[in-house]
Amino acid sequence: MKARKKGLLVGLNISRWSAQKKDLSAVEIIANEHGTKRDRARFYKTLISGPEIDAVMSAANRARAAHNKMTIPWNSDGARYLQTASLYDYMGMMNDAKQDYYDAVDKFLEVYEHLCLEAVDDLGDLYKASEYPSKEEIRKKFSMDYYMEPVPDNFDSIFADIYQDELEAQLKASLQKKSQAARETLLRDILMFAERAVDRLKDQDTVFRSSLITNIIDSCKRALKFEEFIDEYDKAMIRGWQSEYESIEIDVIRVSPNYRKTEYERAVKLTTDIKALINESEPTED
């Protein structure tokens, strides 16, 4: 399978302190006040807030977004497929992301004790000192790391010799299924942006942003990058879509109703073409 030769699996693990706590005493008060059953009510309080802890969340989100941008889904356990050609770029990017994350954590910890003091006034009667770990304990709650592993190509077990043919058949079927799912993911990314373009173009008065077009172009480029999951027909279609959308005059869409109508019809056709490609790969039931 091409996936074995051209890629590997990567995963990103991020942990952090949520700074939120379920408050059962508040649940009791709310339930009694509104005549609600206690098991139907939930109350979570934010223990601390501020730009420093927001920055930690932002750093984590940037890392996750960058990880997802360079990879595509593979396993249900969170492992994603990365092309080996992008490995060094990925490692550099993720090492930078880790440094960014831990820098944000350090800045948060510098003001952590001050934020704990502010929480006394902010939370009033809901404040409980026991819910605030020490700075050392808090630091342990933040981590970020990534892992890499090969795409499976054999079964290393004591039963391998006995059941080799059956195991190889299962592995081949599994890789084919995951490869088909990867292909569909790439196509559905283009479809998502095409459907957004249809939605925004159909009404002449709806605000139209250039990102609607550039997102389609970028998703086509992304699909072509993962060429091991698409066949020659797919590539020809995707290259055609990319070329068409690169030729669109975005500024003219905003001032010409006729041009806008033409691009609306183009977007409708694109969604139809993508759905046809996706449906071709889906098994039919007898």
C-alpha positions as CSV (number, residue, x, y, z in Angstrom):
1,M,0.0,0.0,0.0
2,K,1.3,3.5,-0.9
3,A,0.4,4.7,2.6
4,R,3.0,2.5,4.1
5,K,5.8,3.8,1.9
6,K,4.9,7.5,1.9
7,G,3.7,8.2,5.4
8,L,3.7,7.5,9.1
9,L,1.3,8.0,12.0
10,V,1.6,10.9,14.4
11,G,-0.4,11.9,17.4
12,L,-0.5,15.0,19.6
13,N,-1.2,14.9,23.3
14,I,-2.0,18.1,25.2
15,S,-3.0,18.3,28.8
16,R,-3.9,21.4,30.8
17,W,-5.6,22.5,33.9
18,S,-9.2,23.5,33.0
19,A,-9.6,26.0,35.9
20,Q,-13.2,24.9,36.3
21,K,-14.8,22.9,39.0
22,K,-18.2,21.4,39.5
23,D,-19.9,22.9,42.6
24,L,-22.4,20.6,44.2
25,S,-23.5,23.2,46.8
26,A,-24.4,25.6,44.1
27,V,-26.3,22.9,42.3
28,E,-28.4,22.3,45.4
29,I,-29.2,26.0,45.6
30,I,-30.1,26.3,41.9
31,A,-32.2,23.1,42.0
32,N,-34.2,24.2,45.1
33,E,-34.7,27.7,43.7
34,H,-36.1,26.5,40.4
35,G,-37.8,23.3,41.5
36,T,-35.4,21.2,39.5
37,K,-34.4,17.6,40.2
38,R,-30.9,17.6,41.5
39,D,-29.6,15.2,39.0
40,R,-30.8,17.4,36.1
41,A,-28.8,20.4,37.2
42,R,-25.1,21.2,36.6
43,F,-23.0,24.1,37.8
44,Y,-19.4,24.7,36.9
45,K,-17.5,27.6,38.3
46,T,-14.4,29.2,36.7
47,L,-11.8,29.1,39.4
48,I,-9.6,31.8,37.9
49,S,-9.6,33.9,34.7
50,G,-7.3,36.2,32.9
51,P,-5.3,36.8,29.7
52,E,-2.5,34.5,31.0
53,I,-4.5,31.4,31.2
54,D,-6.3,32.3,27.9
55,A,-2.9,32.5,26.3
56,V,-2.2,28.9,27.3
57,M,-5.4,27.8,25.7
58,S,-4.6,29.8,22.6
59,A,-1.2,28.2,22.3
60,A,-2.8,24.7,22.7
61,N,-5.3,25.5,20.0
62,R,-2.6,26.8,17.6
63,A,-0.6,23.6,18.1
64,R,-3.7,21.4,17.4
65,A,-4.6,23.4,14.4
66,A,-1.1,23.2,12.9
67,H,-1.0,19.4,13.7
68,N,-4.3,18.9,11.9
69,K,-3.3,21.0,8.9
70,M,-0.3,18.9,8.1
71,T,-2.1,15.5,8.7
72,I,-5.3,13.7,7.9
73,P,-7.4,11.4,10.2
74,W,-6.4,7.8,10.3
75,N,-7.2,5.9,13.6
76,S,-10.1,6.4,16.0
77,D,-7.5,6.6,18.8
78,G,-6.4,10.0,17.5
79,A,-3.4,9.0,15.4
80,R,-3.2,10.9,12.1
81,Y,-1.4,10.3,8.8
82,L,1.6,12.4,8.0
83,Q,3.6,12.2,4.7
84,T,7.3,11.3,5.3
85,A,8.2,14.2,3.0
86,S,6.7,16.6,5.5
87,L,8.3,14.9,8.6
88,Y,11.1,17.5,9.2
89,D,8.7,20.4,8.7
90,Y,6.2,18.8,11.1
91,M,8.9,18.2,13.8
92,G,10.1,21.7,13.5
93,M,6.6,23.1,13.7
94,M,5.6,20.9,16.7
95,N,8.8,21.7,18.6
96,D,8.1,25.4,18.1
97,A,4.5,24.8,19.2
98,K,5.7,23.0,22.4
99,Q,8.0,25.9,23.2
100,D,5.2,28.4,22.6
101,Y,2.9,26.4,24.9
102,Y,5.4,26.0,27.7
103,D,6.3,29.7,27.5
104,A,2.6,30.5,27.9
105,V,2.4,28.1,30.9
106,D,5.4,29.8,32.6
107,K,3.9,33.2,32.2
108,F,0.6,31.9,33.6
109,L,2.4,30.4,36.6
110,E,4.1,33.7,37.3
111,V,0.7,35.2,38.1
112,Y,-1.1,32.1,39.3
113,E,-0.9,33.0,43.0
114,H,-2.1,36.5,42.4
115,L,-5.0,35.2,40.3
116,C,-5.9,32.9,43.2
117,L,-6.2,35.9,45.5
118,E,-8.4,37.7,43.0
119,A,-10.7,34.6,43.0
120,V,-11.6,35.2,46.7
121,D,-13.5,38.4,45.7
122,D,-14.6,37.2,42.3
123,L,-16.3,34.0,43.6
124,G,-17.5,35.3,46.9
125,D,-19.3,32.5,48.8
126,L,-18.4,30.0,46.1
127,Y,-14.7,30.3,46.8
128,K,-13.0,27.3,48.4
129,A,-9.2,27.5,49.0
130,S,-9.0,23.6,48.8
131,E,-9.8,23.8,45.1
132,Y,-6.6,25.6,44.3
133,P,-3.6,23.4,43.9
134,S,-0.1,24.6,44.7
135,K,2.0,26.1,41.8
136,E,4.1,23.0,41.7
137,E,1.0,20.8,41.4
138,I,-0.5,23.0,38.7
139,R,2.7,22.9,36.6
140,K,2.3,19.1,36.4
141,K,-1.1,19.4,34.9
142,F,0.3,21.1,31.8
143,S,2.0,19.0,29.1
144,M,2.4,18.7,25.4
145,D,4.1,16.1,23.4
146,Y,3.8,14.3,20.0
147,Y,4.5,10.8,19.0
148,M,5.3,9.0,15.7
149,E,4.8,5.4,14.7
150,P,4.9,3.5,11.4
151,V,1.8,2.6,9.4
152,P,1.4,-1.1,10.3
153,D,2.6,-3.5,7.6
154,N,2.8,-6.8,9.4
155,F,1.7,-8.6,12.6
156,D,4.5,-9.3,15.1
157,S,3.0,-11.9,17.4
158,I,3.4,-15.6,18.3
159,F,0.4,-16.4,16.1
160,A,1.8,-14.7,13.0
161,D,3.2,-17.8,11.4
162,I,0.0,-19.8,12.0
163,Y,-2.5,-17.2,10.9
164,Q,-0.2,-15.2,8.5
165,D,-2.5,-15.4,5.5
166,E,-5.6,-14.4,7.4
167,L,-3.8,-11.6,9.3
168,E,-2.3,-10.2,6.2
169,A,-5.7,-10.2,4.5
170,Q,-7.2,-8.4,7.5
171,L,-4.4,-5.8,7.5
172,K,-4.8,-5.2,3.8
173,A,-8.5,-4.8,4.2
174,S,-7.9,-2.4,7.1
175,L,-5.4,-0.3,5.1
176,Q,-7.7,-0.1,2.1
177,K,-10.6,1.0,4.3
178,K,-8.5,3.7,6.0
179,S,-7.1,4.8,2.7
180,Q,-10.6,5.2,1.3
181,A,-11.6,7.1,4.4
182,A,-8.6,9.4,3.9
183,R,-9.6,10.0,0.3
184,E,-13.2,10.9,1.4
185,T,-11.9,13.2,4.1
186,L,-9.9,15.2,1.5
187,L,-12.9,15.4,-0.9
188,R,-15.2,16.4,1.9
189,D,-12.9,19.2,2.9
190,I,-13.3,20.7,-0.6
191,L,-17.1,19.9,-0.5
192,M,-17.4,21.8,2.8
193,F,-16.0,25.0,1.3
194,A,-17.9,24.6,-1.9
195,E,-21.2,24.3,0.0
196,R,-20.3,27.5,1.9
197,A,-19.7,29.2,-1.4
198,V,-23.1,28.1,-2.7
199,D,-24.8,29.4,0.4
200,R,-23.1,32.8,0.2
201,L,-23.4,33.3,-3.6
202,K,-27.1,32.4,-4.0
203,D,-28.3,35.6,-2.5
204,Q,-27.1,38.8,-4.3
205,D,-27.3,40.8,-1.1
206,T,-25.2,38.4,1.1
207,V,-21.7,39.6,2.0
208,F,-19.1,37.6,0.0
209,R,-15.6,37.2,1.4
210,S,-12.6,36.2,-0.7
211,S,-11.8,33.4,1.7
212,L,-14.7,31.4,0.2
213,I,-12.7,31.1,-3.0
214,T,-9.2,30.8,-1.5
215,N,-10.4,28.1,0.9
216,I,-11.6,26.0,-2.1
217,I,-8.2,26.5,-3.8
218,D,-6.2,25.6,-0.6
219,S,-8.3,22.5,0.0
220,C,-7.7,21.3,-3.6
221,K,-3.9,21.8,-3.1
222,R,-4.1,19.9,0.2
223,A,-5.9,17.0,-1.5
224,L,-3.3,16.9,-4.3
225,K,-0.5,16.9,-1.7
226,F,-1.8,13.6,-0.3
227,E,-1.6,11.9,-3.7
228,E,-1.2,8.4,-2.3
229,F,-4.9,8.4,-1.5
230,I,-6.4,9.6,-4.8
231,D,-6.2,8.1,-8.2
232,E,-5.4,9.7,-11.5
233,Y,-9.0,10.5,-12.3
234,D,-9.4,12.2,-8.9
235,K,-6.2,14.2,-9.5
236,A,-7.4,15.4,-12.9
237,M,-10.7,16.5,-11.4
238,I,-9.1,18.3,-8.5
239,R,-6.6,20.0,-10.7
240,G,-9.4,21.2,-12.9
241,W,-11.3,22.6,-9.9
242,Q,-8.2,24.4,-8.6
243,S,-7.5,25.9,-12.0
244,E,-11.1,27.1,-12.4
245,Y,-11.2,28.8,-9.0
246,E,-7.7,30.3,-9.4
247,S,-9.1,32.1,-12.5
248,I,-12.1,33.6,-10.7
249,E,-12.1,37.4,-10.4
250,I,-13.2,37.8,-6.8
251,D,-13.7,41.6,-7.0
252,V,-16.0,41.2,-10.0
253,I,-18.3,38.9,-8.0
254,R,-19.0,41.8,-5.6
255,V,-20.1,44.2,-8.4
256,S,-21.6,42.1,-11.1
257,P,-24.8,40.2,-10.5
258,N,-24.4,38.1,-13.7
259,Y,-20.8,37.1,-12.8
260,R,-22.0,36.2,-9.3
261,K,-24.7,34.1,-10.7
262,T,-22.2,32.3,-12.9
263,E,-20.0,31.6,-10.0
264,Y,-23.0,30.4,-8.0
265,E,-23.7,27.9,-10.7
266,R,-20.1,26.8,-10.8
267,A,-20.1,26.2,-7.0
268,V,-23.3,24.1,-7.4
269,K,-21.7,22.0,-10.1
270,L,-18.6,21.6,-7.9
271,T,-20.7,20.2,-5.0
272,T,-22.4,17.8,-7.4
273,D,-19.2,16.6,-8.9
274,I,-17.6,16.0,-5.5
275,K,-20.6,14.1,-4.2
276,A,-20.5,11.9,-7.3
277,L,-16.9,11.1,-6.6
278,I,-17.6,10.3,-3.0
279,N,-20.5,8.1,-3.8
280,E,-18.5,6.2,-6.4
281,S,-16.3,4.9,-3.6
282,E,-19.1,3.9,-1.3
283,P,-20.1,0.2,-1.3
284,T,-23.6,-0.6,-2.5
285,E,-25.9,-3.0,-0.8
286,D,-27.5,-5.9,-2.6
